Amino acid sequence: MKTYLDCLPCLLNQALRAGRIATADERKIKRLLDEVGRMLESIPLDSTPPESANLIYQKVKEITGNIDPYKELKIESTQKALTLYPSLKRQVEESKDKLLTAIRIAIAGNVIDFGVNKTFDIDKEIDEALKKDFGICHYNAFTKCLDEVNDVLFIGDNAGESVFDRILIEQMKKPTLYAVRGMPVINDATYEDAVQAGIDKVATIISSGTSAPGTILKTCNAEFKKVYKKSKFIISKGQGNYEGLSNEKRPIFFMLKAKCHVIANDIGVDEGDIVLKKASIL
Amino acid sequence: MKTYLDCLPCLLNQALRAGRIATADERKIKRLLDEVGRMLESIPLDSTPPESANLIYQKVKEITGNIDPYKELKIESTQKALTLYPSLKRQVEESKDKLLTAIRIAIAGNVIDFGVNKTFDIDKEIDEALKKDFGICHYNAFTKCLDEVNDVLFIGDNAGESVFDRILIEQMKKPTLYAVRGMPVINDATYEDAVQAGIDKVATIISSGTSAPGTILKTCNAEFKKVYKKSKFIISKGQGNYEGLSNEKRPIFFMLKAKCHVIANDIGVDEGDIVLKKASIL
């Protein structure tokens, strides 16, 4: 997905929120906003938003000196999600279509996102995601493709959300590689976060190598790119991965909640919609 | 009111919205955002937000070549407000406290604001403003002061809103000077807008001389400053005038709807609250 003009004020807002989480020093935050303001003109609109966001969050680290501002929030998110795990498993077991319920739960987990300008109520979100209609739901294509493949590449998004992903991985019952970010950025899941979520018990965790809040292939490591190229079934969770991969000609299923109007418009759904969308080649 | 860090991304958002209203040329809007981004570092946090907004909206005019992008929207707002005038007058006449109802109506009109990042439904707003509790309501001080003075300085805010102000002016029954901006900025009322609203039939319209979307005294003309200094009863409508005058030691009553959380926090009310607040010296 390209960068829209609306993304530019959003990037400045993201810098402000991240700056406030990283430091209490208002002068540093002002300096951060000044520098991000100056950076805007070097952002080409044909780059993807996470590429630009990557530069912004590097600037947050550089100016505040805090290399992992969201660390505590990430640990808390995962702890909270783990307390929900038993009841979520029960809901899957008691449902008519267990796989679809697991998908709905994985999408509900996508609301744990500190990059987007919203607060969230995870219990309410789960309740809603279990009931509401999908904006787009390519579930038939999903089950058909899944039946035909031997393994899955699952590209994770946020810490905490990984617990919800685990439920879907358990339900798919296929050998799975679970890709995480190469280093901390916003509240995106890294290796440690995925282990805390128990992903290591159900999948093999690999690092994509990127420090961007989304899958920007040119910033990923060789191992990930190799796996990605040969994979026949890829799940891409969340907005950042969608933004990076939406134009790819690969067998990808995008799963997300459309949390901003720009992405909702790009996908062709309403803001707030839940989405299971196959890539154009499928 | 000082400029808060939150105002900086908001200024960039305002530039984007104004740019889109002024031109359909995306390259010009990108250039506008680039330039506004660069300007952020020169904005001192001890200046008031309308001072900074003034620079932004001048930049919108300069880059898009459109000196009055909101002209049509202003005319339409006033036309719409004029169709509501008879029923609003009736509501005042039928109410127990006519002056308080006229104040509520004047505040309802303050929702007609294209500078703030919200859409609005004027009929719903009127209905709400007639019923809801005030966040702050210094009505007793207002009536007491009004009884003691011979005339009123009424500092208007937006086009369309002036029709609602007219109802309050008619109800106060005091000779009134109605101040408007010196030139077009966002949808703020200028001389022509006030005349279209029929203010000339109930008050003397004067120009404050400013091109800022708020009353920044140092940018006002000598005539306005003279009137302002000797006035014993001043009504300041809306956020922009509040931002410019909130620290003034003058007999001012601020009337507004708190449409952004930064201003709501500064006043000490919740976002969305309606406010009738006396200045600190009263």
Interface residues (C-beta under 8 A of the other chain):
Chain A: L5 D6 L8 P9 L12 N13 L16 E26 I29 K30 L33 D34 E35 V36 G37 R38 M39 L40 E41 L45
Chain B: L5 D6 L8 P9 L12 N13 L16 E26 I29 K30 L33 D34 E35 V36 G37 R38 M39 L40 E41 L45
